[in-house]
Amino acid sequence: MLIDKNQAHDICKRALSFAQEGQAEVILTQTASPLTRIANNAIHQNVETSDIDISLRVDLDGRSGRATTNQFDDESLKELARRSVNAARAITSKQELPPMMGPQQYREIPAFDQSSAFMEPEQRAEMVLKAVKLARQEKVELAGLVNNTLYATAMANSNGLFAYHNMSTLRMELTARSGITAGRFAQTARKAGEIDPEKIAAIAIKKCLGGLNAKALEPGDYTVILEPEAVTTPLMFLSYLSFGALAVQENLSCLSGKLGQKLMGGNITIHDDAYHPMVISTRPFDYEGMPKKKVTLIDKGVVMGPVYDLKTAAKDNTGTTGHGLPQPNTYGPMPGNLVLEGGIASMEDMIKSTKRGVLVTRFWYNRVVDRKIPIITGMTRDGTFLIEDGRISHGVKNMRFNQDLVEFFNNVETLGVPESQENMVVPPLKINNFHFTGLTEA
């Protein structure tokens, strides 16, 4: 069972009571994850994992120590406090951490739904059966999972702060295979009724069958249409390479020195918004216990500024935006719920308007090439197709790309209707001059 607010408060209060030196902060996270796995058109595994993590930070004379445990009896919490204090004493220099804050007010986010939280294995099996029936009709094999996950997060400190949030999600992701050809589709929702197993299976199967006998495409610059899952890749890299204040302050971000200047295309507006109604995985406070604020990072291509935690905000003489990670850390603040404003075009509209281009389902095996520009590399996967004269003509063998992300967001021709992608809201995109550098093996 998920720890409720009262239980979380009790655990946090007891953990703090054993830290009798300096200031203390405790972060409690619990995850329960029932999972049904699918392979070869059959369920091959039903498992459920559940764990709790209690992390205690103690600050002594400008030095901070942290220790963790997954036990919350008194003896375990006493030992946790002892290890945290010893870790702080072992630090040889002061870390210049800001003081811990007192009680805060949080905006409620209704992120918990019983239909996803308490789904039984039989219900997940019914979802799988609907998908597998379609796969057998089309003579393809499905692999994937159905996963309903429960989260609880709480934190408290010796200055009287306490925060609690719970959340549940349901995710179904399916890959249809025929030989080495694969097609994939996935969906995440808060409510069980928002997941359509037959739709997910049908899209995955269509991609698989459409990609049979895929042909190699010469490397080069192409117009590409990215499905929403693919669009999350460049945004994810920008979130931790460029959109945090520490990276900006250290001159490691593409935003550094660009405040108020035009950096991306005039059709690009990016927010971080934990309260957006389409964001599924979210909470109203950060790991310093500060309320999250909506932050506009890019407004019609113009740099508006990064997200802040307490430490970086103090350096810039501004306020935190509620995007702190557990302190101390070397990453600085980071956005967690990016929203790329979209348009009204459908995927079909984008395809029809394309003389010659490539449709991409998603990217994988992505890595950083240059963190400041930034440039990333990766490969296409699970459904890549050539578009000719406004229609999909045939499957394309997977390709490697190298892409400057600022250039990427300057080359967006069309934005589609936004969709939920777990912790983001993103539209499909049509982009010109996307750089494919070579072929992969399949």
Secondary structure, DSSP 8 states (H G I E B T S, - for coil): ----HHHHHHHHHHHHHT--SSEEEEEEEEEEEEEEEEETTEEEEEEEEEEEEEEEEEEETTEEEEEEES--SHHHHHHHHHHHHHHHHH--S--------------------HHHHT--HHHHHHHHHHHHHHHHHHT-EEEEEEEEEEEEEEEEETTS-EEEEEEEEEEEEEEEEETTEEEEEEEEESSGGG--HHHHHHHHHHHHHHTTT-B----EEEEEEE-HHHHHHHHHHHHHHTSBHHHHHTT-STTTT-TTSB-S-TT--EEE-TT-TT--S--SB-TTS-B---EEEEETTEE---B--HHHHHHTTS---S---SSS-SS----SSEEE---SB-HHHHHHT-SEEEEEEEEEEEEEEETTTTEEEEEEEEEEEEEETTEEEEEB--EEEEEEHHHHHHSEEEEB--EEETTEEE--EEEEEEEEEEE---
